[in-house]
Amino acid sequence: MEKINRKILAIGLSILLIVVLGGITRAELPTITTSEDIKIKDISVFDSAGRERTTYSSSEKIGFSVTCYNYEHVDRIYFEFYVLSPEKKLVFKHTGNSAAGNVGEGSSSIRNIPISQFYKSPGKYFYMARVIGGAEQYFATDYKVFYIYSPSITLSYPANGARGLIDKPLTFRWVSSGATKYRVYVDDDKGFYNCLFQTGKGEYPDPVTTYFQYPASPKDPRQKPAGGVVYWWKVEGLDSQGNVVAKTPVPFSFTLGETALSATTKDLAVTDIILDEKSTASELKFDVLVKNQGGMAISNTRVNLYVNGVPIIPHQLLNFINTGEEETLTFLGGAVKEKMVTVSAAIDFPDDNMKNNMLTEIFTLVLERRHYEPWEVWKIIKRFIRDLEILKELEGYTLQEVTLIPEGDIGEELRKLEEGKAKVVGVEIEVVK
């Protein structure tokens, strides 16, 4: 009985889960971990303008930063920066940055690194930061995912050859491999000689998003679009210095209908669906943004929301919305079993531009976290321990506490074990007296 009691007091199973990077070769990089003496607070990947993004063209320049908090005074804190390719191979390494080892917050960054220096193939890349306190006395690491693709811009809307558009305002949309900003060209000549309109000049700055609304009333009368005229449009992706990093393979053509600029145009559009950040699979909350893009006020319009094809009850009523105004309608959804949901918002209003009366988005929900008792954790983990030495080391012990290295949600890591995305690679046994 005495032996059993002593072993009940002996606790501590530490699960070293290194699969968050999908199987990175451990010989190439330090293990992702935290320390009692130093913690990484934030890391970021940013473009040549200092703006954080997740998608980049291989022709761009990129930067990396890390912010930490040091709890123990040392002479110096050292910062290391790594990048891994989609094949999980080390393709970039930078060391040498350091700061005074005072107690408190510290940070470091590297900027304007040509992606072409380490780009191997399109796909998911991994930025990994390591912060070292003193002469390897303690360290912490963290990572962030970003994507790199070959330079490209694919025009989306208006589609090539679109005719008789009555959009108000006329909105251009495209898909990009990545750029700091974009330059939009519109002309009545396919060669864009003496271009009719372009952003980046005068009062029309280059957009940083992948869409642009053509001005409804441009100052230059020549730039005012006319119905029936064939127009051409194209887009270039630029870095912060104005260098072209991606561009349209071929321009698209379109025409406007004669009623495009009519003051009586009815055009109510769903512009966005936003998932509340606190939503979970058991309690959904969505904000639907509706904008009056037409030339007249609209009242008493019903808006419906569908989650995985099932309507949310009750619907919402848009009492009144004036020209140019945008309203937000909030919908409370029920519980769903799926982690990913398809959500559609639809305006029950037959206006002059039906294509933007519905918008569909796909969302990934936060899975519920629940408390796991130590005995539950041990029951699950034991099935996945293949190392006989580990099993022998734990023989006879009763689990009273579980510590994750790195820190995280136990439920999430257990799911990774169940899905074969994680493995138990080590244990620590600690006697509590």
Buried (B, 14 or more C-beta within 10 A) or exposed (E): EEEEEEBBEBBBBBBBBBBBBEEBEEEBBBBBBBBEBBBBEEBBBBBBBEEEBEEBBBBBBBBBBBBBBBBBEBEEBBBBBBBBBBEBEBBBEBEEBBBEBEEEEBBBBBEEBEBEEBBEEBEBBBBBBBBBBBEEEBBBBBBBEBBBBEBBBEBBBBEEEBEEBBBBEBBBEBEBBBBBBBBBBBBBEEEBEEBBBBBBEEEBEBBEEBEBEBBBEBEEEEBBBEBEEEBBBBBBBBBBEEBEBBBBEEBBBBBBBEBBBBEEBBBBBBBBBBBEEEBBBEBBBBBBBBBBBBBBEBEEBEBBBBBEEEEBEEBBEBEEBEBEEEBEBEBBBEEBEEEEBEBBBBBEBEBBBEEBBBBEBEBEBEEEEEEBEBEBBBEBBEEBBEEEEBEEEBEEBBBBEBEBBBEEEBBEBBBBBEEEBBBBBEBEEEEEE
